[in-house]
Amino acid sequence: MNTNEIVSHLAANNNMSKAEARRMLDAFVDTLTTSLGNEQGFSLPEIGTFDVNTREERQSYNPYQKKYMILPPKRVVRFHPNQDLKEAVK
Protein backbone atom coordinates (compact mmCIF):
# COMPACT_ATOMS: atom_id res chain seq x y z
CA MET A 1 0.00 0.00 0.00
CA ASN A 2 1.45 3.38 -0.94
CA THR A 3 0.80 6.87 0.48
CA ASN A 4 -1.97 7.74 -1.97
CA GLU A 5 -3.80 4.50 -1.21
CA ILE A 6 -3.52 5.15 2.53
CA VAL A 7 -4.86 8.69 2.09
CA SER A 8 -7.77 7.43 -0.03
CA HIS A 9 -8.58 4.73 2.51
CA LEU A 10 -8.48 7.19 5.44
CA ALA A 11 -10.69 9.66 3.58
CA ALA A 12 -13.27 7.05 2.59
CA ASN A 13 -13.51 5.43 6.04
CA ASN A 14 -13.63 8.66 8.06
CA ASN A 15 -15.89 10.88 5.92
CA MET A 16 -13.21 13.47 5.25
CA SER A 17 -11.59 14.94 2.18
CA LYS A 18 -8.36 13.57 0.81
CA ALA A 19 -6.65 16.85 1.72
CA GLU A 20 -7.70 16.44 5.37
CA ALA A 21 -6.60 12.81 5.36
CA ARG A 22 -3.24 13.81 3.85
CA ARG A 23 -2.71 16.46 6.56
CA MET A 24 -3.61 13.89 9.23
CA LEU A 25 -1.15 11.36 7.79
CA ASP A 26 1.58 14.01 7.47
CA ALA A 27 1.03 15.07 11.10
CA PHE A 28 1.31 11.44 12.23
CA VAL A 29 4.54 10.89 10.27
CA ASP A 30 5.96 14.17 11.61
CA THR A 31 5.14 13.16 15.20
CA LEU A 32 6.72 9.73 14.69
CA THR A 33 9.84 11.23 13.10
CA THR A 34 10.24 13.85 15.83
CA SER A 35 9.81 11.29 18.59
CA LEU A 36 12.33 8.88 17.10
CA GLY A 37 14.72 11.73 16.30
CA ASN A 38 14.76 12.59 20.01
CA GLU A 39 15.54 8.92 20.77
CA GLN A 40 12.17 8.39 22.39
CA GLY A 41 10.16 5.28 21.71
CA PHE A 42 6.83 5.41 19.92
CA SER A 43 4.14 2.92 20.82
CA LEU A 44 0.90 2.11 19.03
CA PRO A 45 -0.85 -0.57 21.12
CA GLU A 46 -2.75 -1.99 18.11
CA ILE A 47 0.38 -2.30 15.96
CA GLY A 48 3.60 -2.38 17.96
CA THR A 49 6.51 -0.28 19.17
CA PHE A 50 9.13 1.74 17.32
CA ASP A 51 12.39 2.47 19.11
CA VAL A 52 15.87 3.77 18.33
CA ASN A 53 18.86 1.49 18.77
CA THR A 54 22.53 2.40 18.40
CA ARG A 55 24.75 0.05 16.43
CA GLU A 56 28.32 -0.11 17.64
CA GLU A 57 31.31 0.57 15.43
CA ARG A 58 32.20 -2.61 13.55
CA GLN A 59 34.58 -4.03 11.02
CA SER A 60 33.29 -5.12 7.62
CA TYR A 61 34.91 -6.63 4.53
CA ASN A 62 34.64 -4.89 1.15
CA PRO A 63 34.94 -7.61 -1.52
CA TYR A 64 35.48 -5.12 -4.36
CA GLN A 65 38.52 -3.49 -2.79
CA LYS A 66 39.49 -6.70 -1.00
CA LYS A 67 40.14 -5.01 2.29
CA TYR A 68 38.52 -4.47 5.67
CA MET A 69 36.93 -1.20 6.64
CA ILE A 70 35.56 0.28 9.86
CA LEU A 71 31.88 1.17 9.83
CA PRO A 72 31.08 4.01 12.23
CA PRO A 73 28.38 3.70 14.89
CA LYS A 74 24.90 4.73 13.79
CA ARG A 75 21.37 4.96 15.06
CA VAL A 76 18.72 2.73 13.51
CA VAL A 77 14.96 2.45 13.95
CA ARG A 78 13.63 -0.90 15.10
CA PHE A 79 10.03 -2.08 15.03
CA HIS A 80 8.60 -4.70 17.36
CA PRO A 81 5.09 -5.83 16.31
CA ASN A 82 2.54 -6.73 18.95
CA GLN A 83 1.13 -10.23 19.23
CA ASP A 84 -2.14 -9.47 17.36
CA LEU A 85 -0.24 -8.15 14.35
CA LYS A 86 2.02 -11.21 14.35
CA GLU A 87 -1.02 -13.47 14.36
CA ALA A 88 -2.72 -11.52 11.55
CA VAL A 89 0.34 -11.91 9.33
CA LYS A 90 0.57 -15.68 9.86
N, C-alpha and C positions, 0 to 999 in steps of 0.2 A: 504494500500500500504506500503510495507516495503522498506528498504534502497536499496536493490538490484533491486527492481522493479523501483524505482525512478531513479537510475543510468542508467538502461537499457532504460528507457523512454527518459531521457535527451540525451543519446548517439544517439538514433535512430532519434530523432527530430532535433538535431543540427549538424548532420554529424561529430561526433567526436567519439573517442574510448571510451570504458567504463572506462579506466584508467583516461582519461582526465575528463570525466564526474564525476568520483569519487572524483578527486582532486578539481573540481569546487564545488561539494556538501560539501566536507570537509571544504573548505575555507569559504563557506557561513555559515555553522554551527559554525565554529570558530569565525567568525565575530559577529554572533548573540550572542554567549556565552560571548565573551569579552565585548560587549556592555551592555548586561544585568548584567554582573558581576560588571561593573562600575556604576551600577544603572542608566544607560541611557536608554531611550526608544529606540525602534527599530520599524520603520514604513515601511510597504510595501503597497503602495497605492492600489494595486490590491487585497490584501488579508485582511490586517488589521494592528493593532498595538500591539506590545508586550511591556509591561512595568513591572517594579518591584514595588511591594507593600510590606509594612512591616505590619505584623500582630502583634497586641499588645499581651502582656502577658495575659493569660486567665486561668480560672479555669475549669477543666474538671473532670468528674466522671469516675473512673475505676470500671466497674461492677465485675471484677474478684477479685479484692482486697477489693471491697466494701468501697472505700474511695476516697476522692477528691485529685487531684494533680494539681500542677501549671505547665502549659505549658509555656516555655520561648518564648519570641518574636522571630519571624523568618521572613526572606524575602521570598516572593513567586513571581513567574512569573504569570502575568495575560495576557490574550489575548482578544482583542476586535475586532471582525470581522467587516469589512466594510459592507455597505448596499448591495452591489452586491453579496458578498459571502453569506450573510443571505438569499437573494432571491434565489440563486442557490440551497441552501440546502433545502428550502421549497419545 
